[in-house]
Amino acid sequence: MTVAKAQREVRIGMTSSAVIEALGSPNMVTTDEKRRETWVYDKISTQVKASCSSAGVWFLIFGGSDTAVSSTQTQRTLTIIVKFDEQGTVRDFAYRASAF
C-alpha cells in the first residue's frame, strides 16, 4: 500500500466493500457518537541494506581478512483514516506518510 494508491483509489461516496477491495481490511475500526465507522490503516515497512567491501584478492589468497560490513536501515510509515457516513459510504479520508 502506498500514498499514491490511497490517492488514486479512495473516493468520497465509495462503499465500505469498495474500500476493502482497494485497500484490504483495516487495522482498526471505531465508531463515533452517531455510530458512524472510522477505519484506520497503519502500515510500517523496514528496509535494510548491507554492503561489504574488502581490501582485495591479496588478503584472500594469503589468509588475511580486511572486510568491512556496513548497513543502513530505513523505516516508512503510512496511516490512512477513512470515515464513513450513516449509509456506510466514505464521507472523508486522510493519510500521512513518513520516512526515517
MMTF fields as JSON, N, C-alpha, C and O atoms, coordinates in Angstrom:
{
  "mmtfVersion": "1.0.0",
  "mmtfProducer": "UNKNOWN",
  "numBonds": 399,
  "numAtoms": 400,
  "numGroups": 100,
  "numChains": 1,
  "numModels": 1,
  "chainsPerModel": [1],
  "groupsPerChain": [100],
  "chainIdList": ["A"],
  "bondAtomList": [4, 2, 8, 6, 12, 10, 16, 14, 20, 18, 24, 22, 28, 26, 32, 30, 36, 34, 40, 38, 44, 42, 48, 46, 52, 50, 56, 54, 60, 58, 64, 62, 68, 66, 72, 70, 76, 74, 80, 78, 84, 82, 88, 86, 92, 90, 96, 94, 100, 98, 104, 102, 108, 106, 112, 110, 116, 114, 120, 118, 124, 122, 128, 126, 132, 130, 136, 134, 140, 138, 144, 142, 148, 146, 152, 150, 156, 154, 160, 158, 164, 162, 168, 166, 172, 170, 176, 174, 180, 178, 184, 182, 188, 186, 192, 190, 196, 194, 200, 198, 204, 202, 208, 206, 212, 210, 216, 214, 220, 218, 224, 222, 228, 226, 232, 230, 236, 234, 240, 238, 244, 242, 248, 246, 252, 250, 256, 254, 260, 258, 264, 262, 268, 266, 272, 270, 276, 274, 280, 278, 284, 282, 288, 286, 292, 290, 296, 294, 300, 298, 304, 302, 308, 306, 312, 310, 316, 314, 320, 318, 324, 322, 328, 326, 332, 330, 336, 334, 340, 338, 344, 342, 348, 346, 352, 350, 356, 354, 360, 358, 364, 362, 368, 366, 372, 370, 376, 374, 380, 378, 384, 382, 388, 386, 392, 390, 396, 394],
  "bondOrderList": [1, 1, 1, 1, 1, 1, 1, 1, 1, 1, 1, 1, 1, 1, 1, 1, 1, 1, 1, 1, 1, 1, 1, 1, 1, 1, 1, 1, 1, 1, 1, 1, 1, 1, 1, 1, 1, 1, 1, 1, 1, 1, 1, 1, 1, 1, 1, 1, 1, 1, 1, 1, 1, 1, 1, 1, 1, 1, 1, 1, 1, 1, 1, 1, 1, 1, 1, 1, 1, 1, 1, 1, 1, 1, 1, 1, 1, 1, 1, 1, 1, 1, 1, 1, 1, 1, 1, 1, 1, 1, 1, 1, 1, 1, 1, 1, 1, 1, 1],
  "groupList": [{"groupName": "MET", "atomNameList": ["N", "CA", "C", "O"], "elementList": ["N", "C", "C", "O"], "formalChargeList": [0, 0, 0, 0], "bondAtomList": [1, 0, 2, 1, 3, 2], "bondOrderList": [1, 1, 2], "singleLetterCode": "M", "chemCompType": "L-PEPTIDE LINKING"}, {"groupName": "THR", "atomNameList": ["N", "CA", "C", "O"], "elementList": ["N", "C", "C", "O"], "formalChargeList": [0, 0, 0, 0], "bondAtomList": [1, 0, 2, 1, 3, 2], "bondOrderList": [1, 1, 2], "singleLetterCode": "T", "chemCompType": "L-PEPTIDE LINKING"}, {"groupName": "VAL", "atomNameList": ["N", "CA", "C", "O"], "elementList": ["N", "C", "C", "O"], "formalChargeList": [0, 0, 0, 0], "bondAtomList": [1, 0, 2, 1, 3, 2], "bondOrderList": [1, 1, 2], "singleLetterCode": "V", "chemCompType": "L-PEPTIDE LINKING"}, {"groupName": "ALA", "atomNameList": ["N", "CA", "C", "O"], "elementList": ["N", "C", "C", "O"], "formalChargeList": [0, 0, 0, 0], "bondAtomList": [1, 0, 2, 1, 3, 2], "bondOrderList": [1, 1, 2], "singleLetterCode": "A", "chemCompType": "L-PEPTIDE LINKING"}, {"groupName": "LYS", "atomNameList": ["N", "CA", "C", "O"], "elementList": ["N", "C", "C", "O"], "formalChargeList": [0, 0, 0, 0], "bondAtomList": [1, 0, 2, 1, 3, 2], "bondOrderList": [1, 1, 2], "singleLetterCode": "K", "chemCompType": "L-PEPTIDE LINKING"}, {"groupName": "GLN", "atomNameList": ["N", "CA", "C", "O"], "elementList": ["N", "C", "C", "O"], "formalChargeList": [0, 0, 0, 0], "bondAtomList": [1, 0, 2, 1, 3, 2], "bondOrderList": [1, 1, 2], "singleLetterCode": "Q", "chemCompType": "L-PEPTIDE LINKING"}, {"groupName": "ARG", "atomNameList": ["N", "CA", "C", "O"], "elementList": ["N", "C", "C", "O"], "formalChargeList": [0, 0, 0, 0], "bondAtomList": [1, 0, 2, 1, 3, 2], "bondOrderList": [1, 1, 2], "singleLetterCode": "R", "chemCompType": "L-PEPTIDE LINKING"}, {"groupName": "GLU", "atomNameList": ["N", "CA", "C", "O"], "elementList": ["N", "C", "C", "O"], "formalChargeList": [0, 0, 0, 0], "bondAtomList": [1, 0, 2, 1, 3, 2], "bondOrderList": [1, 1, 2], "singleLetterCode": "E", "chemCompType": "L-PEPTIDE LINKING"}, {"groupName": "ILE", "atomNameList": ["N", "CA", "C", "O"], "elementList": ["N", "C", "C", "O"], "formalChargeList": [0, 0, 0, 0], "bondAtomList": [1, 0, 2, 1, 3, 2], "bondOrderList": [1, 1, 2], "singleLetterCode": "I", "chemCompType": "L-PEPTIDE LINKING"}, {"groupName": "GLY", "atomNameList": ["N", "CA", "C", "O"], "elementList": ["N", "C", "C", "O"], "formalChargeList": [0, 0, 0, 0], "bondAtomList": [1, 0, 2, 1, 3, 2], "bondOrderList": [1, 1, 2], "singleLetterCode": "G", "chemCompType": "PEPTIDE LINKING"}, {"groupName": "SER", "atomNameList": ["N", "CA", "C", "O"], "elementList": ["N", "C", "C", "O"], "formalChargeList": [0, 0, 0, 0], "bondAtomList": [1, 0, 2, 1, 3, 2], "bondOrderList": [1, 1, 2], "singleLetterCode": "S", "chemCompType": "L-PEPTIDE LINKING"}, {"groupName": "LEU", "atomNameList": ["N", "CA", "C", "O"], "elementList": ["N", "C", "C", "O"], "formalChargeList": [0, 0, 0, 0], "bondAtomList": [1, 0, 2, 1, 3, 2], "bondOrderList": [1, 1, 2], "singleLetterCode": "L", "chemCompType": "L-PEPTIDE LINKING"}, {"groupName": "PRO", "atomNameList": ["N", "CA", "C", "O"], "elementList": ["N", "C", "C", "O"], "formalChargeList": [0, 0, 0, 0], "bondAtomList": [1, 0, 2, 1, 3, 2], "bondOrderList": [1, 1, 2], "singleLetterCode": "P", "chemCompType": "L-PEPTIDE LINKING"}, {"groupName": "ASN", "atomNameList": ["N", "CA", "C", "O"], "elementList": ["N", "C", "C", "O"], "formalChargeList": [0, 0, 0, 0], "bondAtomList": [1, 0, 2, 1, 3, 2], "bondOrderList": [1, 1, 2], "singleLetterCode": "N", "chemCompType": "L-PEPTIDE LINKING"}, {"groupName": "ASP", "atomNameList": ["N", "CA", "C", "O"], "elementList": ["N", "C", "C", "O"], "formalChargeList": [0, 0, 0, 0], "bondAtomList": [1, 0, 2, 1, 3, 2], "bondOrderList": [1, 1, 2], "singleLetterCode": "D", "chemCompType": "L-PEPTIDE LINKING"}, {"groupName": "TRP", "atomNameList": ["N", "CA", "C", "O"], "elementList": ["N", "C", "C", "O"], "formalChargeList": [0, 0, 0, 0], "bondAtomList": [1, 0, 2, 1, 3, 2], "bondOrderList": [1, 1, 2], "singleLetterCode": "W", "chemCompType": "L-PEPTIDE LINKING"}, {"groupName": "TYR", "atomNameList": ["N", "CA", "C", "O"], "elementList": ["N", "C", "C", "O"], "formalChargeList": [0, 0, 0, 0], "bondAtomList": [1, 0, 2, 1, 3, 2], "bondOrderList": [1, 1, 2], "singleLetterCode": "Y", "chemCompType": "L-PEPTIDE LINKING"}, {"groupName": "CYS", "atomNameList": ["N", "CA", "C", "O"], "elementList": ["N", "C", "C", "O"], "formalChargeList": [0, 0, 0, 0], "bondAtomList": [1, 0, 2, 1, 3, 2], "bondOrderList": [1, 1, 2], "singleLetterCode": "C", "chemCompType": "L-PEPTIDE LINKING"}, {"groupName": "PHE", "atomNameList": ["N", "CA", "C", "O"], "elementList": ["N", "C", "C", "O"], "formalChargeList": [0, 0, 0, 0], "bondAtomList": [1, 0, 2, 1, 3, 2], "bondOrderList": [1, 1, 2], "singleLetterCode": "F", "chemCompType": "L-PEPTIDE LINKING"}],
  "groupTypeList": [0, 1, 2, 3, 4, 3, 5, 6, 7, 2, 6, 8, 9, 0, 1, 10, 10, 3, 2, 8, 7, 3, 11, 9, 10, 12, 13, 0, 2, 1, 1, 14, 7, 4, 6, 6, 7, 1, 15, 2, 16, 14, 4, 8, 10, 1, 5, 2, 4, 3, 10, 17, 10, 10, 3, 9, 2, 15, 18, 11, 8, 18, 9, 9, 10, 14, 1, 3, 2, 10, 10, 1, 5, 1, 5, 6, 1, 11, 1, 8, 8, 2, 4, 18, 14, 7, 5, 9, 1, 2, 6, 14, 18, 3, 16, 6, 3, 10, 3, 18],
  "groupIdList": [1, 2, 3, 4, 5, 6, 7, 8, 9, 10, 11, 12, 13, 14, 15, 16, 17, 18, 19, 20, 21, 22, 23, 24, 25, 26, 27, 28, 29, 30, 31, 32, 33, 34, 35, 36, 37, 38, 39, 40, 41, 42, 43, 44, 45, 46, 47, 48, 49, 50, 51, 52, 53, 54, 55, 56, 57, 58, 59, 60, 61, 62, 63, 64, 65, 66, 67, 68, 69, 70, 71, 72, 73, 74, 75, 76, 77, 78, 79, 80, 81, 82, 83, 84, 85, 86, 87, 88, 89, 90, 91, 92, 93, 94, 95, 96, 97, 98, 99, 100],
  "secStructList": [7, 7, 2, 2, 2, 2, 2, 2, 2, 7, 7, 6, 6, 7, 5, 2, 2, 2, 2, 2, 2, 2, 2, 7, 1, 7, 1, 3, 3, 3, 3, 7, 6, 6, 7, 7, 3, 3, 3, 3, 3, 3, 3, 3, 3, 3, 3, 3, 3, 3, 3, 3, 3, 3, 1, 7, 2, 2, 2, 2, 2, 6, 6, 7, 7, 7, 3, 3, 3, 3, 3, 3, 3, 3, 3, 3, 3, 3, 3, 3, 3, 3, 3, 3, 7, 6, 6, 1, 5, 3, 3, 3, 3, 3, 3, 3, 3, 3, 3, 7],
  "xCoordList": [0.846, 0.0, 0.896, 1.902, 0.51, 1.281, 0.344, -0.876, 0.948, 0.171, -0.503, -1.669, 0.226, -0.326, -1.558, -2.541, -1.507, -2.659, -3.847, -4.975, -3.609, -4.691, -5.285, -6.506, -4.447, -4.928, -5.72, -6.725, -5.269, -5.885, -7.172, -8.112, -7.23, -8.316, -9.451, -10.609, -9.148, -10.189, -10.885, -10.234, -12.202, -13.014, -14.188, -14.713, -14.602, -15.804, -16.984, -17.099, -17.856, -19.02, -18.817, -19.779, -17.58, -17.323, -18.009, -18.191, -18.383, -18.93, -17.792, -16.64, -18.12, -17.095, -16.507, -15.314, -17.316, -16.785, -15.806, -14.835, -16.044, -15.109, -13.788, -12.722, -13.86, -12.64, -11.841, -10.618, -12.518, -11.821, -11.174, -10.054, -11.873, -11.305, -10.052, -9.087, -10.068, -8.936, -7.773, -6.618, -8.066, -7.004, -6.847, -5.846, -7.81, -7.765, -8.474, -9.114, -8.361, -9.011, -8.253, -7.022, -8.987, -8.319, -7.698, -8.079, -6.732, -6.131, -7.036, -7.017, -7.841, -8.684, -9.978, -9.977, -11.085, -12.383, -12.966, -13.043, -13.376, -14.018, -15.324, -15.561, -16.171, -17.397, -17.466, -16.915, -18.152, -18.332, -19.683, -20.369, -20.061, -21.305, -22.546, -23.612, -22.424, -23.549, -23.489, -24.243, -22.587, -22.387, -21.837, -22.023, -21.163, -20.503, -19.118, -18.418, -18.731, -17.439, -16.288, -16.428, -15.15, -13.876, -12.904, -12.719, -12.289, -11.316, -9.916, -9.686, -8.995, -7.596, -6.726, -6.773, -5.944, -4.929, -3.584, -3.275, -2.795, -1.489, -0.455, -0.442, 0.399, 1.406, 2.795, 3.05, 3.69, 5.087, 5.955, 5.715, 6.96, 7.899, 9.323, 9.621, 10.182, 11.597, 12.427, 12.206, 13.38, 14.283, 15.706, 16.135, 16.431, 17.815, 18.702, 18.467, 19.718, 20.689, 22.048, 22.511, 22.673, 24.008, 24.99, 24.652, 26.203, 27.234, 28.547, 28.828, 29.329, 30.641, 31.707, 31.483, 32.849, 33.995, 35.225, 35.329, 36.153, 37.379, 38.584, 38.456, 39.764, 40.999, 41.537, 42.545, 40.901, 41.333, 41.69, 41.576, 42.129, 42.452, 43.68, 43.761, 44.628, 45.873, 45.602, 46.237, 44.669, 44.368, 43.641, 43.811, 42.836, 42.11, 43.055, 42.884, 44.055, 44.99, 45.854, 46.092, 46.325, 47.232, 46.538, 47.199, 45.247, 44.529, 44.162, 43.525, 44.534, 44.164, 42.734, 42.164, 42.183, 40.824, 40.747, 41.034, 40.365, 40.197, 38.846, 38.773, 37.804, 36.467, 35.686, 35.663, 35.064, 34.228, 32.769, 32.458, 31.903, 30.477, 29.753, 29.976, 28.894, 28.093, 26.64, 26.36, 25.739, 24.329, 23.6, 23.997, 22.527, 21.646, 20.23, 19.865, 19.454, 18.076, 17.146, 17.397, 16.08, 15.091, 13.721, 13.36, 12.961, 11.598, 10.636, 10.895, 9.531, 8.47, 7.167, 6.892, 6.371, 5.056, 4.005, 4.251, 2.844, 1.71, 0.463, 0.154, -0.25, -1.503, -2.599, -2.48, -3.659, -4.81, -6.023, -6.257, -6.797, -8.006, -9.184, -9.223, -10.142, -11.32, -12.544, -12.777, -13.33, -14.537, -15.766, -15.852, -16.713, -17.931, -19.126, -19.118, -20.154, -21.386, -22.379, -22.041, -23.589, -24.616, -25.015, -25.475, -24.85, -25.186, -24.025, -24.17, -22.891, -21.741, -20.91, -20.197, -20.991, -20.144, -19.115, -19.333, -18.01, -16.911, -17.375, -17.852, -17.221, -17.54, -16.286, -16.325, -15.162, -13.905, -12.77, -12.977, -11.578, -10.39, -9.155, -9.121, -8.151, -6.887, -5.762, -5.996, -4.56, -3.408, -2.181, -2.111, -1.22, 0.051, 1.145, 1.009, 2.21, 3.352, 4.601, 4.741, 5.495, 6.78, 7.86, 7.585, 9.073, 10.225, 11.356, 11.612, 12.029, 13.177, 14.129, 15.162],
  "yCoordList": [-1.169, 0.0, 1.238, 1.297, 2.219, 3.449, 4.655, 4.522, 5.841, 7.08, 7.232, 7.618, 6.931, 7.057, 6.176, 6.591, 4.965, 4.069, 4.636, 4.589, 5.171, 5.769, 6.956, 7.098, 7.808, 8.967, 8.544, 9.165, 7.51, 7.045, 6.262, 6.37, 5.477, 4.519, 4.982, 4.651, 5.738, 6.106, 7.39, 8.383, 7.35, 8.484, 8.686, 7.723, 9.933, 10.253, 9.54, 9.557, 8.918, 8.219, 6.741, 6.043, 6.234, 4.795, 3.993, 4.479, 2.778, 1.872, 1.245, 1.263, 0.695, 0.046, -1.162, -1.434, -1.89, -3.053, -2.619, -3.327, -1.472, -0.961, -0.54, -0.709, 0.005, 0.382, -0.868, -0.882, -1.91, -3.167, -3.746, -4.254, -3.671, -4.171, -3.382, -3.954, -2.067, -1.218, -1.316, -1.392, -1.314, -1.229, -2.466, -2.601, -3.36, -4.517, -4.21, -3.167, -5.109, -4.939, -3.925, -3.89, -3.102, -2.1, -2.741, -3.838, -2.031, -2.489, -2.232, -2.981, -1.156, -0.783, -0.17, 0.57, -0.489, 0.082, 0.668, -0.008, 1.938, 2.583, 3.219, 3.347, 3.617, 4.336, 5.618, 5.703, 6.614, 7.869, 7.876, 6.855, 9.034, 9.14, 8.898, 8.594, 9.027, 8.767, 7.358, 7.029, 6.533, 5.147, 5.05, 4.037, 6.108, 6.083, 5.473, 5.788, 4.611, 3.93, 4.776, 5.559, 4.589, 5.13, 3.964, 3.217, 3.816, 2.748, 3.35, 4.405, 2.657, 3.092, 1.991, 0.835, 2.38, 1.508, 2.039, 3.213, 1.197, 1.599, 0.614, -0.546, 1.055, 0.185, 0.705, 1.907, -0.207, 0.121, -0.838, -2.045, -0.312, -1.177, -0.778, 0.393, -1.776, -1.563, -2.152, -3.286, -1.372, -1.84, -1.766, -0.724, -2.872, -2.927, -3.23, -4.184, -2.403, -2.615, -2.861, -2.08, -3.947, -4.279, -4.275, -4.672, -3.825, -3.843, -4.288, -4.021, -4.968, -5.456, -4.885, -4.696, -4.62, -4.223, -4.911, -5.132, -5.245, -5.905, -5.219, -4.438, -5.53, -4.891, -5.532, -5.072, -6.558, -7.146, -8.607, -9.215, -9.163, -10.585, -10.936, -12.049, -10.036, -10.298, -10.874, -11.851, -10.284, -10.771, -12.108, -12.928, -12.341, -13.605, -14.765, -15.848, -14.554, -15.622, -16.025, -17.216, -15.073, -15.368, -15.493, -15.48, -15.611, -15.911, -14.717, -14.877, -13.562, -12.378, -11.954, -12.368, -11.151, -10.668, -9.195, -8.81, -8.402, -6.974, -6.559, -5.722, -7.159, -6.921, -6.028, -6.255, -5.031, -4.136, -4.344, -4.42, -4.434, -4.598, -3.391, -3.003, -2.812, -1.698, -1.922, -2.606, -1.347, -1.481, -0.179, 0.596, 0.032, 1.165, 0.637, -0.353, 1.295, 0.866, 2.059, 3.142, 1.862, 2.894, 2.374, 1.247, 3.183, 2.804, 3.788, 4.99, 3.263, 4.079, 3.735, 2.571, 4.756, 4.534, 5.175, 6.202, 4.564, 5.1, 4.862, 3.724, 5.93, 5.845, 6.452, 7.584, 5.686, 6.152, 6.054, 5.016, 7.134, 7.165, 7.413, 8.414, 6.494, 6.589, 6.706, 5.853, 7.771, 7.996, 7.753, 8.228, 7.005, 6.644, 7.417, 7.843, 7.589, 8.237, 7.183, 6.003, 7.608, 6.704, 5.618, 4.552, 5.868, 4.875, 3.929, 3.036, 4.116, 3.246, 3.613, 2.768, 4.876, 5.326, 6.328, 6.975, 6.443, 7.306, 8.765, 9.283, 9.414, 10.84, 11.692, 12.885, 11.083, 11.813, 10.804, 9.699, 11.189, 10.361, 11.237, 12.32, 10.758, 11.478, 10.448, 9.278, 10.891, 9.992, 10.772, 11.992, 10.046, 10.629, 9.597, 8.434, 10.027, 9.15, 9.8, 11.023, 8.967, 9.465, 8.436, 7.248, 8.911, 8.027, 8.524, 9.725, 7.583, 7.942, 6.784, 6.884],
  "zCoordList": [0.0, 0.0, 0.0, 0.708, -0.805, -0.932, -0.864, -0.963, -0.691, -0.71, -2.072, -2.151, -3.137, -4.489, -4.66, -5.274, -4.12, -4.227, -3.461, -3.951, -2.268, -1.486, -2.232, -2.286, -2.806, -3.554, -4.793, -5.139, -5.438, -6.681, -6.441, -7.229, -5.371, -5.198, -4.29, -4.546, -3.234, -2.262, -2.719, -3.044, -2.737, -3.168, -2.229, -1.67, -2.052, -1.294, -1.972, -3.198, -1.175, -1.708, -1.967, -2.286, -1.84, -2.03, -0.936, 0.18, -1.256, -0.249, 0.542, 0.109, 1.697, 2.52, 1.804, 1.941, 1.047, 0.324, -0.769, -1.039, -1.399, -2.405, -1.753, -2.344, -0.544, 0.175, 0.527, 0.386, 0.981, 1.302, 0.049, 0.105, -1.074, -2.328, -2.712, -3.219, -2.471, -2.843, -1.866, -2.285, -0.558, 0.448, 1.319, 2.022, 1.285, 2.171, 3.48, 3.619, 4.426, 5.723, 6.577, 6.559, 7.321, 8.169, 9.408, 9.815, 10.001, 11.257, 12.446, 13.423, 12.362, 13.499, 12.979, 11.995, 13.653, 13.332, 14.611, 15.637, 14.539, 15.686, 15.208, 14.007, 16.17, 15.835, 16.651, 17.748, 16.097, 16.816, 17.522, 17.576, 18.063, 18.83, 17.969, 18.504, 16.65, 15.739, 15.147, 14.232, 15.679, 15.243, 13.815, 13.141, 13.364, 12.065, 12.252, 13.214, 11.338, 11.463, 10.946, 10.007, 11.591, 11.134, 11.038, 11.998, 9.88, 9.664, 9.63, 9.039, 10.274, 10.297, 9.701, 10.121, 8.725, 8.127, 8.594, 8.389, 9.21, 9.732, 9.211, 9.623, 8.322, 7.715, 8.029, 7.958, 8.377, 8.659, 7.868, 7.874, 7.188, 6.481, 6.854, 7.085, 6.904, 7.219, 6.093, 5.667, 5.62, 4.584, 5.126, 5.621, 5.03, 5.494, 4.292, 3.549, 4.119, 3.046, 3.681, 4.511, 3.284, 3.791, 2.634, 1.519, 2.903, 1.88, 2.509, 3.677, 1.704, 2.146, 1.222, 0.026, 1.793, 0.981, 1.547, 2.753, 0.665, 1.125, 0.5, -0.443, 1.049, 0.598, -0.68, -1.216, -1.165, -2.435, -2.32, -1.256, -3.447, -3.559, -2.738, -2.219, -2.604, -1.871, -0.492, -0.093, 0.239, 1.579, 1.539, 2.442, 0.512, 0.419, 0.138, 0.698, -0.726, -1.091, 0.091, 0.295, 0.867, 1.961, 3.308, 4.346, 3.308, 4.54, 5.388, 6.429, 4.986, 5.744, 5.424, 4.415, 6.268, 6.018, 6.391, 7.524, 5.446, 5.687, 5.091, 4.192, 5.609, 5.084, 6.041, 7.251, 5.485, 6.282, 5.868, 4.679, 6.833, 6.574, 7.149, 8.296, 6.346, 6.837, 6.425, 5.441, 7.18, 6.832, 7.137, 8.007, 6.394, 6.642, 6.761, 6.126, 7.566, 7.797, 7.593, 8.122, 6.832, 6.582, 6.975, 6.634, 7.686, 8.035, 7.399, 7.345, 6.923, 6.339, 7.038, 7.327, 7.305, 7.893, 7.002, 6.369, 6.962, 6.229, 7.067, 7.421, 7.383, 8.116, 7.241, 6.773, 7.03, 6.27, 7.184, 7.802, 7.27, 8.088, 7.156, 6.44, 7.173, 6.315, 7.212, 8.068, 7.013, 7.81, 6.945, 5.813, 7.497, 6.779, 7.341, 8.496, 6.501, 6.944, 7.435, 7.532, 7.74, 8.27, 7.275, 7.684, 5.983, 4.955, 4.636, 3.802, 5.283, 5.065, 3.851, 3.309, 3.411, 2.308, 2.837, 3.862, 2.136, 2.571, 2.572, 1.563, 3.734, 3.829, 3.905, 3.605, 4.308, 4.4, 4.554, 5.055, 4.123, 4.36, 4.403, 3.819, 5.097, 5.226, 5.305, 5.609, 5.031, 5.104, 5.522, 5.369, 6.052, 6.45, 6.215, 6.596, 5.594, 5.338, 5.924, 5.925, 6.417, 6.899, 6.61, 6.446, 6.553, 6.347, 7.219, 7.311, 7.859, 8.699, 8.79, 9.453]
}
